[in-house]
Structure formats: structure tokens, C-alpha cells
Amino acid sequence: MKKRISFILTILTLIPSGQIFLLKKGVFFSTTAISISHIAKVNAESASFYFERGIKKQNELNYKGAIRDFTKAIELYPNYFEAFFNRGFSRYVLNNVEEAIKDFTKAIELNPNDADGYYYRGLSQGRLGNFQGAIDDFTKALKLNPKDINSFNSRAFYKQFLKDYQGAISDYTKVIELNPKAISPYIDRAKSKEGLKDYQGAISDYTKVIELIPKASGPYFSRAKSKEGLKDYQGAIDDLTKAIKLNPNERYFFHRALVKYAINDYLGSISDYSKLIKMKSKEFDGDSYLGRCLAKEKLKMYQGAVEDCSRAIEINPKVFHNFSIRAKSKEGLKDYQGAIKDYSRAIEINPENSTILNRRAYLRGVVFNDYSGAIEDYTKAIKLNPIFLESYFNRGIAKQRLGKIKDACFDWRKAYSLAEIQFPNHPKTSAINQAIKKSCE
């Protein structure tokens, strides 16, 4: 650490005339009343001796030994603020953060104009989870040293963590002004801009990073995600493709597959998922099979979809989407019994999903004429999502099939009241109204 203090002048004023004092190795003030052995004793017992030895141990990364020496220096000279500061630093490195804060606080009391004390106490506060306390300390450090990049950067980090994105942007901007060639402040500022949904501003920062390090793949990936925020999906795909050329990273392929799926490029999505599967990606293994299953289902490649979802189930048997998408694909193959089994398994895993309950209810009622089972599922779905009008309308149909006209009319009227709010002047609303007029009036 940079902190040093000399007690030579202080000690000199306390030494009686006629003594010898060892100032540094090989440099003496001569008197006639003391022996060389006593000189060594004076040196060993001095606070500066222990402090300097502590600094040496600190530089050698022997932090425990440094703490012992700084403690001895403090015992000999209780107002030794540099010793408190450096002992605090060693304790911080050893993650003894609470004791480090005590040392930094004492150092600040002894020397309130030292910016480093506030900075390192701020780091310690942050490590303990007192993020606002950390920000306050960095602010104090900046009042004493207005051009301290580390304080601006650290304060920005914790502001960003507390979702004070505008404050973080302001601090990162100051860091960039102080060091325009630094890369990380542009990246971090872009993340804060994303937090404010200022995707265009984030793109501008990522573009600057790309100018500074054009062969890095990460900035292209990050810029692609911001372009997604602007729904510039083709621009996102272009950036992901550039990232893949620089570094054929599994994450880039997976994300590009997702974006291609979002723009209905199902074949392109299948291609990327297939590459991931060929790469034997451990991180995206099950998700790649599920993603390819989804894309194949969209293309009505039902058998291939069933096979991929089955593989996803082998890898992740507790993911309900694996079963629900396979069920949908089995519907495409007219394997309705198999579909119901898969929907049932998905419901076991996630009983709070109303969409799956509605789908199983539909198959029970329309395909298998199990109207009681259908009513049971629709009723559960309505409890989970009481504003989904199709649940009421279809439950009404099931009740009508069982001859419960009065109950059916109640459901249809409820469906119609929701349709008037959700779909005014829509053909769906008119159809519900016609059903009511035909059967309930």
C-alpha cells in the first residue's frame, strides 16, 4: 500500500542529548551514551519498524503477518492512522470485512481528509450488502478527490445494482470522460441504459466497444440483445452471426436459434439447434432438443417433434414444457390418447398452468366425449385465470352436452360479458351472443 509515516522527528525530540539513534540502516546520529545493542532495541520497539515490516509482509501477500505487525504498531502509537488503514486493507483482503470497516473508520477519524479511507470503507460496506452505505462513502471520497476513477466506477456499480440506472449512467459517463479508452465503463453504461429500456443508447455504447476491440465477440452478442429490445430481429441475427464467426460459442448459437424462431424462421432455428446438438452442448442440451421440437411442431413435422421432445424429456424429465409440446405434436399425429397422457404429466409437474388444463379439457370433451372430465378441467382453469372467456364458453358447451342448459347459459353469459370488454365488435363476441339467443332465450 502507498501509506507511509515517519516518526523520526517525533522520536528525535524525545531522545535525550548524548544518545545515538538509528535513523536508517547505516545512518547514525552520534552521541557517547548508548551501545549499538541498544540502538537495535530502540529500532525493534519503534512503531515505524513494525509498520514497515507490516508493509513488507503485505507486499508479499502475507496478510495475517501484516495484521500482527500493524496491530503492534498501533499498540505503540495509537494515533497511527496509516497502520489502521493498512490493517483494514489486509483484513478486507482476508474477507474479515466487519473488522476492516472498524479500522477504516478509525483511520478516517484520525485523518478525515484522506479519500482512500472512505473508498475502501465503501468497498467493505458493499461487500457486507450495505449498498447505500457504500455509495455514501464513495461520494465522500469523491468530494476529497473529484477525479478518482475508482470511486466513480464503484459508486456506479452499486447504483446500478440498486436500479438507480440514471445515477449509474452519470457516474460511468464521468469515468469515460476521465479515461476515454477504457472499455468496461462503456459496457456497464450500456447495461444501465438497457435497464431504462434505452436500447438505442445501449447500442451506441456497444458500438463504441466494438470500435475499441473489433475482434471481441462479446460486444456483438450484447448489441444483438439490445437490438432485440428494439425488435430489430434481423439486426440481432446479423450481430449474432458476427459473434459466431469470431467465436463459435454455444450461447451465441442458442440465442440466434431463439431469435430466428421469433421471426418464424423455423428452418433456420432448427439448423442452429442441430448445430448445438452436434456440439454436444451440456449447458443447452435439453433446451436444444426442446427448441428444435417447437420449431418442428410449427412446421407440422410432428414425428420429428415428438422424437426431439422425447429426447428432451430423457434429459430433463421434470420440465413441463417438454410434455406439453410433445402432447401438442401428438395431437398433430392424431394420437389423442397419448396427448392426454402428456398433458396430464405436464399438469402433475405444473398444476398452476391454466393453458394446459384448457387443452386437456378440450380433448376430453371434443374427442372423447368425456364432458364431466372436461368440466372439471375448465373449472380448475377458471380458478387460475378467471378472465379467460374461452374457458367459460367451452365449459358451457360441455354442460349443454350433459343437458345442463341453465348452467350452460350462465357460462355463456359470463363469456359474453368478458368478450364485450376484451373483443368489442369482434366476430367471436357475436358468435357467443348468437349461442345465447339460440339456447337461452
C-alpha positions in Angstrom: 0.0 0.0 0.0 1.1 3.6 -0.5 0.5 4.7 3.1 3.8 5.5 5.0 4.6 7.6 8.0 7.8 8.5 9.7 8.2 9.1 13.4 11.8 10.1 13.2 11.2 13.7 14.0 8.9 12.8 16.9 11.3 10.3 18.3 14.3 12.7 17.9 12.6 15.3 20.0 12.2 12.7 22.8 15.8 11.4 22.8 17.9 13.0 25.5 21.2 14.6 24.5 24.1 12.3 24.4 22.3 9.2 22.8 22.7 7.5 19.5 19.5 7.0 17.3 19.4 4.7 14.3 17.6 6.6 11.6 18.0 4.1 8.8 20.3 1.2 8.3 23.9 2.5 8.2 22.9 6.1 9.1 23.6 7.3 12.7 23.3 10.4 14.9 26.4 10.1 17.1 26.5 10.5 20.9 28.5 8.8 23.5 26.0 7.4 25.9 24.4 4.3 24.2 25.6 1.0 22.9 24.9 -0.5 19.4 22.8 -3.2 21.0 20.5 -0.6 22.5 20.2 1.0 19.0 18.7 -2.3 17.7 16.3 -2.4 20.6 15.1 1.1 20.0 14.5 0.2 16.3 12.7 -3.0 17.1 10.4 -1.4 19.6 9.5 1.6 17.4 6.1 1.7 15.8 7.6 2.6 12.4 9.6 -0.6 12.5 6.5 -2.8 12.8 4.6 -0.7 10.3 7.3 -1.0 7.7 7.6 -4.7 8.4 3.9 -5.0 8.0 4.0 -3.2 4.7 6.7 -5.7 3.5 4.6 -8.6 4.6 1.6 -7.1 2.9 3.5 -6.7 -0.4 4.5 -10.4 0.0 0.7 -11.2 0.4 1.3 -12.4 4.0 -1.7 -10.5 5.2 -2.1 -12.3 8.6 1.5 -11.5 9.4 1.0 -7.9 8.2 -2.0 -7.6 10.5 0.0 -8.7 13.5 2.7 -6.1 12.8 0.2 -3.3 12.1 -1.5 -4.2 15.4 1.8 -3.9 17.2 2.5 -0.5 15.6 -0.9 0.7 16.8 -0.2 -0.5 20.3 3.0 1.6 20.3 1.4 4.6 18.7 -2.5 4.6 18.9 -2.9 7.5 16.5 -1.1 5.8 13.7 -3.7 6.3 11.0 -1.7 4.6 8.2 -1.4 1.5 10.4 -5.2 1.4 10.9 -5.7 1.9 7.2 -3.3 -0.8 6.1 -4.6 -3.2 8.8 -8.1 -2.5 7.4 -6.9 -3.3 3.9 -5.3 -6.6 5.0 -8.5 -7.6 6.8 -10.6 -6.6 3.8 -8.4 -8.9 1.6 -8.9 -11.8 4.1 -12.7 -11.1 4.0 -12.8 -10.0 7.6 -14.9 -7.2 6.5 -16.6 -6.0 9.7 -13.2 -5.6 11.4 -11.9 -3.9 8.2 -14.7 -1.3 8.5 -13.7 -0.6 12.1 -10.1 0.1 11.0 -11.1 2.3 8.1 -13.5 4.2 10.3 -10.7 4.8 12.8 -8.3 5.9 10.0 -11.0 8.4 8.9 -11.4 9.7 12.4 -7.6 10.3 12.6 -7.4 11.7 9.1 -10.8 12.8 7.7 -9.2 14.3 4.6 -7.9 11.0 3.3 -10.1 9.9 0.4 -8.7 6.3 0.4 -10.2 5.6 3.8 -13.7 6.4 2.5 -13.1 4.5 -0.7 -12.0 1.3 1.0 -14.7 1.5 3.7 -17.2 1.9 0.8 -15.9 -1.3 -0.8 -16.2 -3.0 2.6 -19.7 -1.7 3.1 -20.7 -3.1 -0.4 -19.2 -6.5 0.4 -21.4 -6.6 3.5 -24.5 -5.8 1.5 -24.9 -2.2 2.7 -25.0 -0.8 -0.8 -26.3 2.7 0.1 -23.6 3.0 2.8 -21.1 2.1 0.1 -22.5 4.8 -2.2 -22.3 7.4 0.6 -18.7 6.6 1.3 -17.7 6.8 -2.4 -19.5 10.2 -2.5 -17.4 11.4 0.4 -14.2 10.1 -1.3 -15.1 12.0 -4.5 -15.6 15.2 -2.5 -11.9 14.9 -1.4 -10.7 13.5 -4.8 -13.1 14.6 -7.6 -11.1 12.8 -10.3 -10.9 9.4 -8.6 -12.0 6.9 -11.3 -12.2 4.0 -8.9 -14.8 5.8 -6.7 -16.9 6.9 -9.7 -16.8 3.3 -11.1 -17.6 1.7 -7.8 -20.4 4.1 -7.0 -21.8 3.5 -10.4 -21.7 -0.3 -9.8 -23.8 -0.1 -6.7 -26.2 2.5 -8.1 -26.8 0.1 -11.0 -27.4 -2.8 -8.5 -30.0 -0.6 -6.7 -31.6 0.1 -10.1 -30.6 3.8 -10.0 -29.8 3.5 -13.6 -29.7 7.2 -14.3 -27.3 7.8 -11.5 -25.1 4.9 -12.7 -25.1 6.3 -16.2 -23.9 9.7 -14.9 -21.0 8.1 -13.0 -20.0 5.8 -15.8 -20.0 8.8 -18.1 -17.6 10.6 -15.8 -15.3 7.5 -15.8 -15.3 7.6 -19.6 -14.5 11.4 -19.6 -11.5 10.7 -17.3 -10.4 7.6 -19.4 -12.0 7.6 -22.9 -10.1 4.4 -23.9 -11.4 2.3 -21.0 -13.7 -0.5 -22.2 -15.7 -1.7 -19.2 -17.4 1.7 -18.5 -19.0 1.7 -21.9 -20.2 -1.9 -21.3 -21.5 -1.1 -17.9 -23.2 2.1 -19.0 -24.9 0.2 -21.8 -26.3 -2.2 -19.2 -27.7 0.7 -17.2 -29.3 2.1 -20.4 -30.8 -1.3 -21.0 -32.3 -1.1 -17.5 -34.0 2.2 -18.7 -35.0 0.5 -21.9 -32.8 3.0 -23.8 -31.8 0.3 -26.2 -30.6 2.8 -28.8 -28.3 4.3 -26.3 -27.0 0.9 -25.3 -26.4 0.0 -28.9 -24.3 3.2 -29.3 -22.1 2.2 -26.3 -21.7 -1.4 -27.6 -20.8 0.0 -31.0 -18.0 2.1 -29.3 -16.7 -1.0 -27.6 -16.7 -2.8 -30.9 -14.6 0.1 -32.4 -12.1 -0.3 -29.5 -11.9 -4.1 -29.6 -13.2 -5.2 -33.0 -12.1 -8.8 -32.6 -14.1 -9.5 -29.4 -17.3 -11.5 -29.8 -19.0 -10.4 -26.5 -19.9 -6.8 -27.6 -21.6 -8.2 -30.7 -23.7 -10.6 -28.6 -24.6 -7.8 -26.2 -25.5 -5.4 -29.0 -27.7 -8.1 -30.5 -29.7 -8.3 -27.3 -30.3 -4.6 -27.4 -31.4 -4.8 -31.0 -33.9 -7.4 -29.9 -35.2 -4.8 -27.4 -35.9 -2.6 -30.4 -37.4 -5.6 -32.3 -34.7 -5.3 -34.8 -34.5 -9.1 -35.1 -32.6 -9.2 -38.3 -30.0 -6.8 -36.9 -29.8 -9.0 -33.9 -29.2 -12.1 -36.1 -26.5 -10.2 -38.1 -24.7 -9.4 -34.8 -25.0 -12.9 -33.5 -23.6 -14.2 -36.8 -20.6 -11.9 -36.4 -20.1 -13.1 -32.9 -20.2 -16.7 -34.0 -17.6 -16.1 -36.7 -15.3 -14.6 -34.1 -16.1 -17.3 -31.5 -18.4 -20.2 -32.2 -19.8 -20.1 -28.7 -22.7 -22.3 -27.7 -24.6 -19.4 -26.2 -24.5 -17.5 -29.4 -25.9 -20.4 -31.4 -28.7 -20.9 -28.9 -29.6 -17.2 -28.8 -29.6 -17.0 -32.6 -31.9 -20.0 -32.7 -34.3 -18.2 -30.4 -34.3 -15.1 -32.5 -34.9 -17.0 -35.7 -37.8 -18.8 -34.1 -39.2 -15.4 -33.0 -39.3 -14.2 -36.7 -40.9 -17.5 -37.8 -37.6 -18.7 -39.5 -38.3 -22.2 -38.1 -35.9 -23.9 -40.5 -33.1 -21.5 -39.5 -33.9 -22.2 -35.9 -33.8 -25.9 -36.4 -30.4 -25.5 -38.1 -28.9 -23.7 -35.2 -30.4 -26.1 -32.6 -29.0 -29.0 -34.7 -25.5 -27.5 -34.6 -25.8 -27.2 -30.8 -26.8 -30.8 -30.5 -23.9 -31.8 -32.8 -21.6 -29.8 -30.5 -22.9 -31.9 -27.6 -23.6 -28.8 -25.6 -24.0 -29.7 -21.9 -25.4 -26.3 -21.0 -28.1 -26.3 -23.7 -28.5 -30.0 -24.3 -32.1 -30.4 -23.2 -33.2 -26.9 -24.3 -31.8 -27.5 -27.8 -34.0 -30.6 -28.2 -37.0 -28.7 -26.9 -36.3 -25.8 -29.1 -36.0 -28.0 -32.2 -39.1 -29.8 -31.1 -41.0 -26.5 -31.0 -39.8 -25.4 -34.4 -40.6 -28.8 -36.0 -44.1 -28.6 -34.5 -44.6 -25.3 -36.1 -43.6 -26.8 -39.4 -46.0 -29.7 -38.8 -43.1 -32.1 -38.7 -44.9 -33.9 -35.9 -43.0 -37.2 -35.8 -39.6 -35.4 -35.6 -41.1 -33.1 -33.0 -42.2 -36.0 -30.8 -38.8 -37.6 -31.1 -37.0 -34.4 -30.1 -39.3 -33.7 -27.2 -38.9 -37.3 -26.0 -35.1 -36.7 -26.0 -35.6 -33.5 -24.0 -37.7 -35.5 -21.5 -34.9 -38.0 -21.1 -32.6 -35.2 -20.2 -35.0 -33.1 -18.2 -37.9 -35.2 -17.0 -39.3 -32.5 -14.7 -39.7 -29.7 -17.3 -43.5 -29.5 -18.0 -42.9 -27.8 -21.4 -41.3 -31.0 -22.7 -44.5 -32.9 -22.1 -46.9 -30.1 -23.2 -45.2 -29.6 -26.5 -44.9 -33.3 -27.2 -48.6 -33.5 -26.4 -49.4 -30.9 -29.0 -47.3 -32.7 -31.5 -49.1 -36.0 -30.8 -52.3 -34.1 -31.5 -50.9 -33.4 -34.9 -50.4 -37.1 -35.3 -54.0 -37.7 -34.1 -52.6 -39.6 -31.1 -55.1 -38.0 -28.8 -54.8 -40.6 -26.0 -51.0 -40.1 -26.0 -51.6 -36.3 -26.0 -53.9 -36.5 -22.9 -51.3 -38.6 -21.1 -48.6 -36.0 -21.8 -50.9 -33.1 -20.8 -51.7 -35.0 -17.6 -47.9 -35.4 -16.9 -47.4 -31.7 -17.5 -50.2 -30.8 -15.1 -48.7 -33.0 -12.4 -45.4 -31.0 -12.8 -47.1 -27.6 -13.0 -50.7 -27.7 -11.7 -51.0 -23.9 -11.9 -50.9 -23.7 -15.7 -54.4 -22.9 -17.0 -53.4 -23.2 -20.7 -52.6 -27.0 -20.3 -55.8 -27.6 -18.3 -57.8 -25.9 -21.1 -56.1 -28.0 -23.7 -56.7 -31.3 -21.9 -60.3 -30.3 -21.2 -60.8 -29.6 -25.0 -59.6 -33.1 -25.9 -61.7 -34.8 -23.2 -64.8 -33.1 -24.4 -64.5 -32.9 -28.1 -62.5 -36.1 -28.9 -63.6 -38.5 -26.1 -67.0 -37.0 -25.2 -65.8 -37.0 -21.5 -67.9 -33.9 -20.7 -67.6 -34.3 -16.9 -63.9 -34.6 -17.2 -63.8 -31.5 -19.5 -66.0 -29.5 -17.0 -63.6 -30.5 -14.2 -60.6 -29.2 -16.1 -62.3 -26.0 -17.3 -63.4 -25.3 -13.7 -59.8 -25.6 -12.5 -58.6 -23.4 -15.3 -61.1 -20.7 -14.5 -59.9 -20.6 -10.9 -56.4 -20.0 -12.1 -57.4 -17.5 -14.8 -60.9 -16.1 -14.3 -60.8 -13.7 -17.2 -60.2 -16.3 -20.0 -63.5 -16.3 -21.8 -62.9 -19.5 -23.8 -62.9 -21.5 -20.6 -66.4 -20.3 -19.8 -67.7 -20.7 -23.3 -66.3 -24.3 -23.7 -67.4 -25.3 -20.2 -70.9 -24.1 -21.3 -70.8 -26.4 -24.3 -69.8 -29.3 -22.1 -72.7 -28.6 -19.8 -75.1 -28.3 -22.7 -74.0 -31.8 -23.9 -74.9 -33.1 -20.4 -78.3 -31.4 -20.7 -77.5 -28.7 -18.1 -78.8 -25.8 -20.2 -79.3 -23.4 -17.3 -75.7 -23.9 -16.2 -74.5 -23.6 -19.8 -76.3 -20.3 -20.3 -74.7 -18.9 -17.1 -71.2 -19.7 -18.5 -72.0 -18.3 -22.0 -73.3 -15.1 -20.5 -70.1 -14.8 -18.4 -68.1 -15.4 -21.6 -70.1 -12.8 -23.5 -69.6 -10.1 -20.7 -65.8 -10.8 -20.9 -65.9 -10.7 -24.8 -67.6 -7.3 -24.8 -64.7 -5.9 -22.8 -61.8 -7.8 -24.5 -63.1 -8.1 -28.0 -65.7 -5.5 -28.8 -67.1 -5.6 -32.3 -65.3 -8.9 -32.9 -66.9 -11.9 -34.7 -66.1 -14.0 -31.6 -68.3 -11.8 -29.5 -71.2 -12.0 -32.0 -70.9 -15.8 -32.1 -71.2 -16.1 -28.3 -74.2 -13.8 -28.4 -75.9 -15.9 -31.1 -75.4 -19.0 -28.9 -77.1 -17.3 -26.0 -80.1 -16.2 -28.2 -80.4 -19.7 -29.7 -80.3 -21.7 -26.4 -81.0 -19.4 -23.5 -83.8 -17.0 -24.6 
